[in-house]
Amino acid sequence: MSYAHTVTVSLPYEQAVSRIRELLAEQGFGVLSEINVRSTFEAKLGVDSAQALGDYVILGACNPLLAQRALVAEPDMGVLLPCNVVVRRGPNASEPIVQAIDPMTMVQLSDSPAIREVATDADSRLRAALNSIESTAAGSEGT
């Protein structure tokens, strides 16, 4: 089982980050945290490390209703929240990659039917956001 859903988009990196934030919001997700991994590498490991990585941001996305359902069903699920969404572009790449955790990985760790329901719902919403950014990017190629 793959643990991530991945799409490559024909958008500038900054636009991909902005657009996925909008699309996550449309699916009921807020971004609770943002980790600019490139900046962190530069500050802690040096410019060469940051350049070798390229652009890389981790967005901690949370849908409060889904999180509440998961935590009520199984409080230990908090270690898997929020759902991470990554936008990255390698140093020699022209197009960014957008990835989201596959929430169905939670199901492998729990036999709770309530967790399966939450994971299925979250998976549907995250896939919709990824499909939308992929469609947006494809539609912008002709403009």
N, CA, C and O atoms as CSV, one atom per row, in Angstrom:
chain,resi,resn,atom,element,x,y,z
A,1,MET,N,N,0.843,-1.188,0.000
A,1,MET,CA,C,0.000,0.000,0.000
A,1,MET,C,C,0.879,1.239,0.000
A,1,MET,O,O,1.787,1.364,0.822
A,2,SER,N,N,0.615,2.138,-0.905
A,2,SER,CA,C,1.309,3.422,-0.927
A,2,SER,C,C,0.761,4.297,0.196
A,2,SER,O,O,-0.419,4.205,0.535
A,3,TYR,N,N,1.585,5.121,0.759
A,3,TYR,CA,C,1.138,5.974,1.854
A,3,TYR,C,C,0.939,7.424,1.426
A,3,TYR,O,O,0.672,8.284,2.266
A,4,ALA,N,N,1.065,7.706,0.130
A,4,ALA,CA,C,0.873,9.078,-0.355
A,4,ALA,C,C,0.150,9.074,-1.691
A,4,ALA,O,O,0.283,8.154,-2.498
A,5,HIS,N,N,-0.617,10.133,-1.896
A,5,HIS,CA,C,-1.214,10.422,-3.202
A,5,HIS,C,C,-0.363,11.535,-3.800
A,5,HIS,O,O,-0.058,12.516,-3.121
A,6,THR,N,N,0.022,11.390,-5.066
A,6,THR,CA,C,0.980,12.312,-5.672
A,6,THR,C,C,0.506,12.773,-7.041
A,6,THR,O,O,0.034,11.980,-7.855
A,7,VAL,N,N,0.643,14.084,-7.278
A,7,VAL,CA,C,0.400,14.648,-8.610
A,7,VAL,C,C,1.527,15.628,-8.914
A,7,VAL,O,O,2.077,16.267,-8.017
A,8,THR,N,N,1.855,15.729,-10.183
A,8,THR,CA,C,2.794,16.735,-10.667
A,8,THR,C,C,1.972,17.789,-11.377
A,8,THR,O,O,1.094,17.464,-12.176
A,9,VAL,N,N,2.253,19.057,-11.090
A,9,VAL,CA,C,1.427,20.128,-11.646
A,9,VAL,C,C,2.256,21.107,-12.461
A,9,VAL,O,O,3.416,21.376,-12.146
A,10,SER,N,N,1.643,21.634,-13.509
A,10,SER,CA,C,2.298,22.605,-14.384
A,10,SER,C,C,1.977,24.016,-13.919
A,10,SER,O,O,1.366,24.803,-14.642
A,11,LEU,N,N,2.399,24.320,-12.698
A,11,LEU,CA,C,2.228,25.653,-12.121
A,11,LEU,C,C,3.564,26.078,-11.521
A,11,LEU,O,O,4.371,25.231,-11.140
A,12,PRO,N,N,3.799,27.377,-11.436
A,12,PRO,CA,C,4.971,27.810,-10.680
A,12,PRO,C,C,4.845,27.337,-9.227
A,12,PRO,O,O,3.736,27.210,-8.708
A,13,TYR,N,N,5.964,27.080,-8.586
A,13,TYR,CA,C,5.980,26.532,-7.237
A,13,TYR,C,C,5.110,27.347,-6.280
A,13,TYR,O,O,4.251,26.785,-5.601
A,14,GLU,N,N,5.319,28.649,-6.218
A,14,GLU,CA,C,4.579,29.499,-5.278
A,14,GLU,C,C,3.077,29.442,-5.547
A,14,GLU,O,O,2.273,29.444,-4.616
A,15,GLN,N,N,2.710,29.394,-6.812
A,15,GLN,CA,C,1.301,29.304,-7.177
A,15,GLN,C,C,0.726,27.947,-6.765
A,15,GLN,O,O,-0.427,27.870,-6.341
A,16,ALA,N,N,1.507,26.894,-6.884
A,16,ALA,CA,C,1.040,25.562,-6.458
A,16,ALA,C,C,0.772,25.550,-4.960
A,16,ALA,O,O,-0.227,24.983,-4.517
A,17,VAL,N,N,1.652,26.169,-4.172
A,17,VAL,CA,C,1.454,26.228,-2.719
A,17,VAL,C,C,0.176,26.999,-2.405
A,17,VAL,O,O,-0.648,26.549,-1.609
A,18,SER,N,N,0.016,28.153,-3.029
A,18,SER,CA,C,-1.170,28.981,-2.789
A,18,SER,C,C,-2.447,28.263,-3.215
A,18,SER,O,O,-3.445,28.280,-2.494
A,19,ARG,N,N,-2.412,27.645,-4.363
A,19,ARG,CA,C,-3.607,26.981,-4.904
A,19,ARG,C,C,-4.006,25.774,-4.069
A,19,ARG,O,O,-5.196,25.560,-3.838
A,20,ILE,N,N,-3.045,24.981,-3.610
A,20,ILE,CA,C,-3.427,23.806,-2.816
A,20,ILE,C,C,-4.020,24.250,-1.490
A,20,ILE,O,O,-4.907,23.578,-0.963
A,21,ARG,N,N,-3.555,25.369,-0.935
A,21,ARG,CA,C,-4.167,25.908,0.291
A,21,ARG,C,C,-5.651,26.219,0.046
A,21,ARG,O,O,-6.510,25.869,0.855
A,22,GLU,N,N,-5.934,26.875,-1.071
A,22,GLU,CA,C,-7.321,27.215,-1.425
A,22,GLU,C,C,-8.168,25.959,-1.598
A,22,GLU,O,O,-9.295,25.889,-1.110
A,23,LEU,N,N,-7.623,24.983,-2.287
A,23,LEU,CA,C,-8.371,23.754,-2.557
A,23,LEU,C,C,-8.592,22.935,-1.294
A,23,LEU,O,O,-9.639,22.307,-1.136
A,24,LEU,N,N,-7.624,22.936,-0.402
A,24,LEU,CA,C,-7.814,22.265,0.880
A,24,LEU,C,C,-8.935,22.943,1.659
A,24,LEU,O,O,-9.762,22.268,2.272
A,25,ALA,N,N,-8.966,24.273,1.639
A,25,ALA,CA,C,-10.038,25.019,2.328
A,25,ALA,C,C,-11.397,24.655,1.751
A,25,ALA,O,O,-12.365,24.507,2.497
A,26,GLU,N,N,-11.481,24.511,0.437
A,26,GLU,CA,C,-12.749,24.119,-0.200
A,26,GLU,C,C,-13.213,22.747,0.286
A,26,GLU,O,O,-14.410,22.457,0.281
A,27,GLN,N,N,-12.274,21.910,0.703
A,27,GLN,CA,C,-12.599,20.562,1.197
A,27,GLN,C,C,-12.740,20.532,2.721
A,27,GLN,O,O,-12.851,19.460,3.316
A,28,GLY,N,N,-12.735,21.715,3.353
A,28,GLY,CA,C,-12.956,21.794,4.797
A,28,GLY,C,C,-11.695,21.694,5.645
A,28,GLY,O,O,-11.783,21.540,6.863
A,29,PHE,N,N,-10.516,21.779,5.015
A,29,PHE,CA,C,-9.253,21.699,5.741
A,29,PHE,C,C,-8.677,23.089,5.958
A,29,PHE,O,O,-8.662,23.920,5.049
A,30,GLY,N,N,-8.205,23.327,7.167
A,30,GLY,CA,C,-7.401,24.503,7.443
A,30,GLY,C,C,-5.956,24.061,7.562
A,30,GLY,O,O,-5.676,22.894,7.835
A,31,VAL,N,N,-5.047,24.988,7.357
A,31,VAL,CA,C,-3.634,24.675,7.509
A,31,VAL,C,C,-3.197,25.154,8.884
A,31,VAL,O,O,-3.088,26.356,9.128
A,32,LEU,N,N,-2.945,24.200,9.783
A,32,LEU,CA,C,-2.556,24.501,11.163
A,32,LEU,C,C,-1.074,24.819,11.293
A,32,LEU,O,O,-0.663,25.571,12.177
A,33,SER,N,N,-0.286,24.245,10.412
A,33,SER,CA,C,1.158,24.458,10.491
A,33,SER,C,C,1.740,24.458,9.089
A,33,SER,O,O,1.198,23.855,8.162
A,34,GLU,N,N,2.856,25.152,8.966
A,34,GLU,CA,C,3.589,25.165,7.709
A,34,GLU,C,C,5.066,25.086,8.041
A,34,GLU,O,O,5.593,25.912,8.787
A,35,ILE,N,N,5.720,24.102,7.488
A,35,ILE,CA,C,7.151,23.928,7.710
A,35,ILE,C,C,7.853,24.129,6.370
A,35,ILE,O,O,7.668,23.351,5.434
A,36,ASN,N,N,8.653,25.173,6.296
A,36,ASN,CA,C,9.459,25.406,5.105
A,36,ASN,C,C,10.763,24.641,5.315
A,36,ASN,O,O,11.693,25.134,5.952
A,37,VAL,N,N,10.813,23.440,4.772
A,37,VAL,CA,C,11.947,22.551,5.000
A,37,VAL,C,C,13.211,23.134,4.384
A,37,VAL,O,O,14.290,23.021,4.965
A,38,ARG,N,N,13.092,23.750,3.229
A,38,ARG,CA,C,14.271,24.344,2.580
A,38,ARG,C,C,14.892,25.405,3.479
A,38,ARG,O,O,16.108,25.416,3.673
A,39,SER,N,N,14.077,26.293,4.029
A,39,SER,CA,C,14.597,27.347,4.912
A,39,SER,C,C,15.229,26.755,6.165
A,39,SER,O,O,16.262,27.230,6.637
A,40,THR,N,N,14.602,25.719,6.695
A,40,THR,CA,C,15.141,25.060,7.885
A,40,THR,C,C,16.491,24.423,7.581
A,40,THR,O,O,17.432,24.547,8.365
A,41,PHE,N,N,16.584,23.738,6.439
A,41,PHE,CA,C,17.867,23.138,6.053
A,41,PHE,C,C,18.929,24.218,5.893
A,41,PHE,O,O,20.065,24.054,6.338
A,42,GLU,N,N,18.551,25.327,5.255
A,42,GLU,CA,C,19.523,26.401,5.051
A,42,GLU,C,C,20.023,26.945,6.387
A,42,GLU,O,O,21.223,27.151,6.571
A,43,ALA,N,N,19.094,27.178,7.321
A,43,ALA,CA,C,19.468,27.733,8.622
A,43,ALA,C,C,20.280,26.748,9.467
A,43,ALA,O,O,21.212,27.150,10.163
A,44,LYS,N,N,19.933,25.472,9.407
A,44,LYS,CA,C,20.557,24.478,10.288
A,44,LYS,C,C,21.707,23.699,9.646
A,44,LYS,O,O,22.640,23.276,10.329
A,45,LEU,N,N,21.629,23.516,8.328
A,45,LEU,CA,C,22.609,22.654,7.656
A,45,LEU,C,C,23.435,23.361,6.596
A,45,LEU,O,O,24.433,22.822,6.117
A,46,GLY,N,N,23.023,24.569,6.227
A,46,GLY,CA,C,23.767,25.338,5.245
A,46,GLY,C,C,23.082,25.417,3.890
A,46,GLY,O,O,22.170,24.655,3.571
A,47,VAL,N,N,23.564,26.373,3.111
A,47,VAL,CA,C,22.989,26.655,1.799
A,47,VAL,C,C,23.056,25.447,0.874
A,47,VAL,O,O,22.105,25.177,0.140
A,48,ASP,N,N,24.157,24.723,0.899
A,48,ASP,CA,C,24.307,23.565,0.005
A,48,ASP,C,C,23.219,22.513,0.259
A,48,ASP,O,O,22.684,21.930,-0.684
A,49,SER,N,N,22.898,22.275,1.523
A,49,SER,CA,C,21.839,21.313,1.859
A,49,SER,C,C,20.492,21.787,1.340
A,49,SER,O,O,19.710,21.004,0.801
A,50,ALA,N,N,20.229,23.075,1.509
A,50,ALA,CA,C,18.961,23.628,1.034
A,50,ALA,C,C,18.857,23.548,-0.478
A,50,ALA,O,O,17.803,23.202,-1.011
A,51,GLN,N,N,19.928,23.861,-1.167
A,51,GLN,CA,C,19.911,23.812,-2.630
A,51,GLN,C,C,19.782,22.384,-3.140
A,51,GLN,O,O,19.131,22.144,-4.157
A,52,ALA,N,N,20.392,21.443,-2.447
A,52,ALA,CA,C,20.281,20.037,-2.862
A,52,ALA,C,C,18.852,19.530,-2.722
A,52,ALA,O,O,18.405,18.693,-3.507
A,53,LEU,N,N,18.134,20.038,-1.720
A,53,LEU,CA,C,16.737,19.640,-1.514
A,53,LEU,C,C,15.820,20.300,-2.531
A,53,LEU,O,O,14.958,19.641,-3.113
A,54,GLY,N,N,15.998,21.577,-2.743
A,54,GLY,CA,C,15.078,22.347,-3.587
A,54,GLY,C,C,13.971,22.927,-2.735
A,54,GLY,O,O,14.071,22.957,-1.509
A,55,ASP,N,N,12.923,23.383,-3.378
A,55,ASP,CA,C,11.780,23.951,-2.659
A,55,ASP,C,C,10.983,22.819,-2.023
A,55,ASP,O,O,10.728,21.794,-2.654
A,56,TYR,N,N,10.592,23.019,-0.761
A,56,TYR,CA,C,9.901,21.929,-0.051
A,56,TYR,C,C,9.151,22.516,1.134
A,56,TYR,O,O,9.761,23.059,2.055
A,57,VAL,N,N,7.829,22.405,1.108
A,57,VAL,CA,C,7.010,22.879,2.221
A,57,VAL,C,C,6.063,21.760,2.648
A,57,VAL,O,O,5.513,21.033,1.821
A,58,ILE,N,N,5.888,21.645,3.969
A,58,ILE,CA,C,4.930,20.686,4.523
A,58,ILE,C,C,3.801,21.483,5.156
A,58,ILE,O,O,4.030,22.291,6.056
A,59,LEU,N,N,2.580,21.254,4.680
A,59,LEU,CA,C,1.401,21.905,5.230
A,59,LEU,C,C,0.665,20.905,6.122
A,59,LEU,O,O,0.301,19.818,5.673
A,60,GLY,N,N,0.452,21.269,7.362
A,60,GLY,CA,C,-0.297,20.426,8.302
A,60,GLY,C,C,-1.771,20.761,8.187
A,60,GLY,O,O,-2.245,21.704,8.820
A,61,ALA,N,N,-2.504,19.993,7.382
A,61,ALA,CA,C,-3.917,20.280,7.097
A,61,ALA,C,C,-4.825,19.524,8.061
A,61,ALA,O,O,-4.604,18.351,8.364
A,62,CYS,N,N,-5.849,20.224,8.531
A,62,CYS,CA,C,-6.780,19.608,9.477
A,62,CYS,C,C,-8.217,19.987,9.129
A,62,CYS,O,O,-8.530,21.158,8.911
A,63,ASN,N,N,-9.068,18.996,9.083
A,63,ASN,CA,C,-10.500,19.204,8.977
A,63,ASN,C,C,-11.045,18.944,10.381
A,63,ASN,O,O,-11.087,17.795,10.822
A,64,PRO,N,N,-11.467,20.009,11.097
A,64,PRO,CA,C,-11.853,19.843,12.499
A,64,PRO,C,C,-12.932,18.790,12.742
A,64,PRO,O,O,-12.872,18.068,13.738
A,65,LEU,N,N,-13.904,18.693,11.860
A,65,LEU,CA,C,-14.968,17.700,12.058
A,65,LEU,C,C,-14.439,16.279,11.944
A,65,LEU,O,O,-14.812,15.403,12.724
A,66,LEU,N,N,-13.571,16.060,10.971
A,66,LEU,CA,C,-12.993,14.725,10.817
A,66,LEU,C,C,-12.047,14.409,11.980
A,66,LEU,O,O,-12.050,13.295,12.502
A,67,ALA,N,N,-11.242,15.389,12.379
A,67,ALA,CA,C,-10.329,15.180,13.505
A,67,ALA,C,C,-11.107,14.853,14.775
A,67,ALA,O,O,-10.716,13.970,15.539
A,68,GLN,N,N,-12.196,15.559,14.996
A,68,GLN,CA,C,-13.021,15.315,16.195
A,68,GLN,C,C,-13.582,13.901,16.183
A,68,GLN,O,O,-13.562,13.211,17.203
A,69,ARG,N,N,-14.083,13.470,15.029
A,69,ARG,CA,C,-14.622,12.114,14.931
A,69,ARG,C,C,-13.539,11.075,15.199
A,69,ARG,O,O,-13.779,10.093,15.902
A,70,ALA,N,N,-12.355,11.288,14.644
A,70,ALA,CA,C,-11.266,10.329,14.834
A,70,ALA,C,C,-10.812,10.288,16.287
A,70,ALA,O,O,-10.581,9.210,16.835
A,71,LEU,N,N,-10.682,11.450,16.911
A,71,LEU,CA,C,-10.167,11.497,18.280
A,71,LEU,C,C,-11.172,10.988,19.300
A,71,LEU,O,O,-10.786,10.434,20.329
A,72,VAL,N,N,-12.450,11.170,19.025
A,72,VAL,CA,C,-13.470,10.609,19.912
A,72,VAL,C,C,-13.467,9.086,19.797
A,72,VAL,O,O,-13.588,8.377,20.796
A,73,ALA,N,N,-13.327,8.597,18.574
A,73,ALA,CA,C,-13.320,7.146,18.361
A,73,ALA,C,C,-12.057,6.500,18.933
A,73,ALA,O,O,-12.104,5.398,19.479
A,74,GLU,N,N,-10.944,7.194,18.803
A,74,GLU,CA,C,-9.666,6.616,19.227
A,74,GLU,C,C,-8.682,7.754,19.512
A,74,GLU,O,O,-8.026,8.240,18.590
A,75,PRO,N,N,-8.569,8.182,20.760
A,75,PRO,CA,C,-7.718,9.325,21.109
A,75,PRO,C,C,-6.259,9.197,20.658
A,75,PRO,O,O,-5.603,10.208,20.411
A,76,ASP,N,N,-5.754,7.985,20.549
A,76,ASP,CA,C,-4.366,7.796,20.114
A,76,ASP,C,C,-4.140,8.239,18.666
A,76,ASP,O,O,-2.993,8.426,18.261
A,77,MET,N,N,-5.192,8.410,17.889
A,77,MET,CA,C,-5.055,8.832,16.497
A,77,MET,C,C,-4.445,10.231,16.387
A,77,MET,O,O,-4.017,10.633,15.305
A,78,GLY,N,N,-4.402,10.959,17.477
A,78,GLY,CA,C,-3.795,12.288,17.459
A,78,GLY,C,C,-2.350,12.281,16.994
A,78,GLY,O,O,-1.870,13.286,16.469
A,79,VAL,N,N,-1.650,11.175,17.173
A,79,VAL,CA,C,-0.264,11.113,16.714
A,79,VAL,C,C,-0.165,11.128,15.191
A,79,VAL,O,O,0.909,11.380,14.644
A,80,LEU,N,N,-1.266,10.861,14.509
A,80,LEU,CA,C,-1.277,10.859,13.049
A,80,LEU,C,C,-1.880,12.128,12.453
A,80,LEU,O,O,-1.964,12.262,11.232
A,81,LEU,N,N,-2.295,13.048,13.301
A,81,LEU,CA,C,-2.916,14.285,12.835
A,81,LEU,C,C,-1.925,15.429,12.974
A,81,LEU,O,O,-1.061,15.356,13.848
A,82,PRO,N,N,-1.995,16.470,12.175
A,82,PRO,CA,C,-2.893,16.666,11.039
A,82,PRO,C,C,-2.447,15.855,9.820
A,82,PRO,O,O,-1.426,15.168,9.852
A,83,CYS,N,N,-3.224,15.950,8.763
A,83,CYS,CA,C,-2.873,15.287,7.510
A,83,CYS,C,C,-1.821,16.155,6.807
A,83,CYS,O,O,-2.071,17.328,6.529
A,84,ASN,N,N,-0.674,15.594,6.527
A,84,ASN,CA,C,0.374,16.372,5.867
A,84,ASN,C,C,0.161,16.411,4.364
A,84,ASN,O,O,-0.164,15.413,3.722
A,85,VAL,N,N,0.362,17.618,3.829
A,85,VAL,CA,C,0.345,17.849,2.392
A,85,VAL,C,C,1.685,18.506,2.066
A,85,VAL,O,O,2.072,19.488,2.699
A,86,VAL,N,N,2.378,17.967,1.090
A,86,VAL,CA,C,3.710,18.452,0.723
A,86,VAL,C,C,3.653,19.059,-0.675
A,86,VAL,O,O,3.029,18.513,-1.585
A,87,VAL,N,N,4.317,20.194,-0.820
A,87,VAL,CA,C,4.563,20.765,-2.147
A,87,VAL,C,C,6.081,20.855,-2.253
A,87,VAL,O,O,6.740,21.485,-1.426
A,88,ARG,N,N,6.622,20.214,-3.282
A,88,ARG,CA,C,8.079,20.189,-3.420
A,88,ARG,C,C,8.480,20.278,-4.884
A,88,ARG,O,O,7.748,19.882,-5.791
A,89,ARG,N,N,9.673,20.813,-5.066
A,89,ARG,CA,C,10.253,20.899,-6.409
A,89,ARG,C,C,11.754,20.736,-6.253
A,89,ARG,O,O,12.413,21.539,-5.593
A,90,GLY,N,N,12.276,19.705,-6.856
A,90,GLY,CA,C,13.706,19.441,-6.776
A,90,GLY,C,C,14.509,20.539,-7.440
A,90,GLY,O,O,13.956,21.340,-8.193
A,91,PRO,N,N,15.797,20.589,-7.174
A,91,PRO,CA,C,16.632,21.676,-7.686
A,91,PRO,C,C,16.687,21.766,-9.209
A,91,PRO,O,O,16.917,22.848,-9.748
A,92,ASN,N,N,16.484,20.672,-9.900
A,92,ASN,CA,C,16.538,20.684,-11.367
A,92,ASN,C,C,15.170,20.471,-12.006
A,92,ASN,O,O,15.075,20.268,-13.216
A,93,ALA,N,N,14.122,20.517,-11.207
A,93,ALA,CA,C,12.766,20.273,-11.722
A,93,ALA,C,C,12.093,21.593,-12.077
A,93,ALA,O,O,12.321,22.617,-11.433
A,94,SER,N,N,11.273,21.551,-13.099
A,94,SER,CA,C,10.525,22.751,-13.471
A,94,SER,C,C,9.111,22.727,-12.901
A,94,SER,O,O,8.500,23.779,-12.713
A,95,GLU,N,N,8.593,21.545,-12.627
A,95,GLU,CA,C,7.222,21.426,-12.136
A,95,GLU,C,C,7.208,20.896,-10.709
A,95,GLU,O,O,7.936,19.960,-10.378
A,96,PRO,N,N,6.377,21.499,-9.867
A,96,PRO,CA,C,6.277,21.001,-8.494
A,96,PRO,C,C,5.442,19.730,-8.400
A,96,PRO,O,O,4.598,19.445,-9.250
A,97,ILE,N,N,5.703,18.992,-7.355
A,97,ILE,CA,C,4.942,17.804,-7.006
A,97,ILE,C,C,4.125,18.146,-5.769
A,97,ILE,O,O,4.635,18.759,-4.831
A,98,VAL,N,N,2.856,17.749,-5.768
A,98,VAL,CA,C,1.992,17.939,-4.609
A,98,VAL,C,C,1.598,16.552,-4.118
A,98,VAL,O,O,1.124,15.716,-4.887
A,99,GLN,N,N,1.801,16.323,-2.825
A,99,GLN,CA,C,1.507,15.021,-2.240
A,99,GLN,C,C,0.666,15.190,-0.986
A,99,GLN,O,O,0.797,16.174,-0.259
A,100,ALA,N,N,-0.186,14.229,-0.750
A,100,ALA,CA,C,-0.975,14.196,0.488
A,100,ALA,C,C,-0.868,12.796,1.074
A,100,ALA,O,O,-0.805,11.801,0.351
A,101,ILE,N,N,-0.848,12.744,2.381
A,101,ILE,CA,C,-0.851,11.450,3.059
A,101,ILE,C,C,-2.114,10.688,2.662
A,101,ILE,O,O,-3.181,11.283,2.510
A,102,ASP,N,N,-1.993,9.418,2.499
A,102,ASP,CA,C,-3.162,8.574,2.258
A,102,ASP,C,C,-3.758,8.237,3.623
A,102,ASP,O,O,-3.184,7.433,4.357
A,103,PRO,N,N,-4.902,8.835,3.979
A,103,PRO,CA,C,-5.481,8.585,5.295
A,103,PRO,C,C,-5.830,7.126,5.553
A,103,PRO,O,O,-6.032,6.735,6.703
A,104,MET,N,N,-5.902,6.322,4.509
A,104,MET,CA,C,-6.215,4.914,4.707
A,104,MET,C,C,-5.098,4.193,5.461
A,104,MET,O,O,-5.299,3.072,5.927
A,105,THR,N,N,-3.922,4.818,5.587
A,105,THR,CA,C,-2.871,4.208,6.398
A,105,THR,C,C,-3.306,4.107,7.860
A,105,THR,O,O,-2.839,3.234,8.591
A,106,MET,N,N,-4.213,5.015,8.289
A,106,MET,CA,C,-4.737,4.942,9.660
A,106,MET,C,C,-5.485,3.634,9.884
A,106,MET,O,O,-5.460,3.067,10.976
A,107,VAL,N,N,-6.143,3.171,8.844
A,107,VAL,CA,C,-6.941,1.952,8.948
A,107,VAL,C,C,-6.044,0.751,9.219
A,107,VAL,O,O,-6.463,-0.207,9.869
A,108,GLN,N,N,-4.824,0.801,8.726
A,108,GLN,CA,C,-3.887,-0.299,8.977
A,108,GLN,C,C,-3.475,-0.357,10.449
A,108,GLN,O,O,-3.027,-1.395,10.935
A,109,LEU,N,N,-3.631,0.763,11.148
A,109,LEU,CA,C,-3.203,0.838,12.537
A,109,LEU,C,C,-4.351,0.689,13.525
A,109,LEU,O,O,-4.124,0.604,14.732
A,110,SER,N,N,-5.572,0.656,13.024
A,110,SER,CA,C,-6.742,0.581,13.897
A,110,SER,C,C,-7.789,-0.310,13.247
A,110,SER,O,O,-7.954,-0.303,12.027
A,111,ASP,N,N,-8.487,-1.067,14.062
A,111,ASP,CA,C,-9.566,-1.896,13.523
A,111,ASP,C,C,-10.936,-1.261,13.790
A,111,ASP,O,O,-11.966,-1.921,13.656
A,112,SER,N,N,-10.943,0.015,14.167
A,112,SER,CA,C,-12.181,0.712,14.490
A,112,SER,C,C,-12.961,1.075,13.228
A,112,SER,O,O,-12.409,1.704,12.326
A,113,PRO,N,N,-14.233,0.690,13.152
A,113,PRO,CA,C,-15.060,1.096,12.019
A,113,PRO,C,C,-15.179,2.618,11.910
A,113,PRO,O,O,-15.263,3.155,10.806
A,114,ALA,N,N,-15.187,3.309,13.044
A,114,ALA,CA,C,-15.276,4.778,13.019
A,114,ALA,C,C,-14.033,5.384,12.373
A,114,ALA,O,O,-14.133,6.365,11.636
A,115,ILE,N,N,-12.877,4.813,12.642
A,115,ILE,CA,C,-11.636,5.303,12.027
A,115,ILE,C,C,-11.665,5.040,10.531
A,115,ILE,O,O,-11.216,5.879,9.750
A,116,ARG,N,N,-12.180,3.901,10.123
A,116,ARG,CA,C,-12.304,3.604,8.686
A,116,ARG,C,C,-13.193,4.650,8.007
A,116,ARG,O,O,-12.866,5.125,6.919
A,117,GLU,N,N,-14.304,5.010,8.634
A,117,GLU,CA,C,-15.202,6.025,8.067
A,117,GLU,C,C,-14.503,7.374,7.926
A,117,GLU,O,O,-14.605,8.026,6.887
A,118,VAL,N,N,-13.794,7.788,8.971
A,118,VAL,CA,C,-13.078,9.061,8.932
A,118,VAL,C,C,-11.993,9.034,7.857
A,118,VAL,O,O,-11.845,9.990,7.095
A,119,ALA,N,N,-11.243,7.948,7.796
A,119,ALA,CA,C,-10.172,7.830,6.806
A,119,ALA,C,C,-10.728,7.864,5.385
A,119,ALA,O,O,-10.142,8.489,4.502
A,120,THR,N,N,-11.841,7.203,5.168
A,120,THR,CA,C,-12.466,7.204,3.840
A,120,THR,C,C,-12.901,8.606,3.449
A,120,THR,O,O,-12.681,9.032,2.315
A,121,ASP,N,N,-13.519,9.329,4.385
A,121,ASP,CA,C,-13.956,10.701,4.132
A,121,ASP,C,C,-12.759,11.614,3.869
A,121,ASP,O,O,-12.760,12.370,2.898
A,122,ALA,N,N,-11.740,11.548,4.727
A,122,ALA,CA,C,-10.546,12.378,4.554
A,122,ALA,C,C,-9.858,12.065,3.229
A,122,ALA,O,O,-9.403,12.972,2.532
A,123,ASP,N,N,-9.783,10.786,2.883
A,123,ASP,CA,C,-9.159,10.372,1.631
A,123,ASP,C,C,-9.892,10.974,0.438
A,123,ASP,O,O,-9.263,11.479,-0.492
A,124,SER,N,N,-11.199,10.920,0.466
A,124,SER,CA,C,-12.003,11.485,-0.613
A,124,SER,C,C,-11.749,12.982,-0.768
A,124,SER,O,O,-11.615,13.482,-1.885
A,125,ARG,N,N,-11.683,13.686,0.345
A,125,ARG,CA,C,-11.476,15.139,0.314
A,125,ARG,C,C,-10.070,15.507,-0.157
A,125,ARG,O,O,-9.900,16.433,-0.951
A,126,LEU,N,N,-9.067,14.784,0.330
A,126,LEU,CA,C,-7.698,15.079,-0.100
A,126,LEU,C,C,-7.501,14.754,-1.577
A,126,LEU,O,O,-6.841,15.500,-2.300
A,127,ARG,N,N,-8.073,13.647,-2.018
A,127,ARG,CA,C,-7.977,13.306,-3.446
A,127,ARG,C,C,-8.676,14.357,-4.312
A,127,ARG,O,O,-8.202,14.685,-5.400
A,128,ALA,N,N,-9.798,14.878,-3.828
A,128,ALA,CA,C,-10.508,15.927,-4.572
A,128,ALA,C,C,-9.633,17.167,-4.717
A,128,ALA,O,O,-9.592,17.773,-5.788
A,129,ALA,N,N,-8.934,17.549,-3.651
A,129,ALA,CA,C,-8.040,18.707,-3.716
A,129,ALA,C,C,-6.901,18.453,-4.708
A,129,ALA,O,O,-6.556,19.332,-5.498
A,130,LEU,N,N,-6.321,17.252,-4.666
A,130,LEU,CA,C,-5.239,16.928,-5.598
A,130,LEU,C,C,-5.740,16.877,-7.038
A,130,LEU,O,O,-5.070,17.367,-7.947
A,131,ASN,N,N,-6.912,16.288,-7.249
A,131,ASN,CA,C,-7.477,16.246,-8.596
A,131,ASN,C,C,-7.759,17.649,-9.114
A,131,ASN,O,O,-7.561,17.937,-10.294
A,132,SER,N,N,-8.222,18.517,-8.220
A,132,SER,CA,C,-8.522,19.893,-8.619
A,132,SER,C,C,-7.268,20.665,-8.990
A,132,SER,O,O,-7.269,21.405,-9.974
A,133,ILE,N,N,-6.192,20.506,-8.216
A,133,ILE,CA,C,-4.969,21.243,-8.567
A,133,ILE,C,C,-4.372,20.704,-9.858
A,133,ILE,O,O,-3.797,21.452,-10.648
A,134,GLU,N,N,-4.511,19.412,-10.063
A,134,GLU,CA,C,-4.025,18.826,-11.309
A,134,GLU,C,C,-4.829,19.352,-12.499
A,134,GLU,O,O,-4.260,19.653,-13.548
A,135,SER,N,N,-6.144,19.463,-12.338
A,135,SER,CA,C,-7.018,20.002,-13.384
A,135,SER,C,C,-6.754,21.476,-13.618
A,135,SER,O,O,-6.709,21.930,-14.762
A,136,THR,N,N,-6.576,22.236,-12.523
A,136,THR,CA,C,-6.269,23.660,-12.642
A,136,THR,C,C,-5.006,23.869,-13.423
A,136,THR,O,O,-4.949,24.710,-14.320
A,137,ALA,N,N,-3.982,23.097,-13.084
A,137,ALA,CA,C,-2.690,23.227,-13.762
A,137,ALA,C,C,-2.812,22.851,-15.231
A,137,ALA,O,O,-2.246,23.522,-16.094
A,138,ALA,N,N,-3.544,21.786,-15.520
A,138,ALA,CA,C,-3.719,21.358,-16.905
A,138,ALA,C,C,-4.482,22.414,-17.691
A,138,ALA,O,O,-4.174,22.659,-18.857
A,139,GLY,N,N,-5.473,23.043,-17.066
A,139,GLY,CA,C,-6.239,24.089,-17.720
A,139,GLY,C,C,-5.448,25.355,-17.954
A,139,GLY,O,O,-5.747,26.102,-18.886
A,140,SER,N,N,-4.440,25.617,-17.130
A,140,SER,CA,C,-3.652,26.840,-17.284
A,140,SER,C,C,-2.582,26.706,-18.360
A,140,SER,O,O,-2.003,27.705,-18.786
A,141,GLU,N,N,-2.316,25.481,-18.801
A,141,GLU,CA,C,-1.293,25.273,-19.841
A,141,GLU,C,C,-1.702,25.903,-21.160
A,141,GLU,O,O,-0.854,26.361,-21.926
A,142,GLY,N,N,-2.992,25.928,-21.422
A,142,GLY,CA,C,-3.455,26.472,-22.699
A,142,GLY,C,C,-3.623,27.976,-22.683
A,142,GLY,O,O,-3.916,28.567,-23.723
A,143,THR,N,N,-3.446,28.617,-21.532
A,143,THR,CA,C,-3.636,30.066,-21.479
A,143,THR,C,C,-2.352,30.812,-21.654
A,143,THR,O,O,-2.346,32.043,-21.633
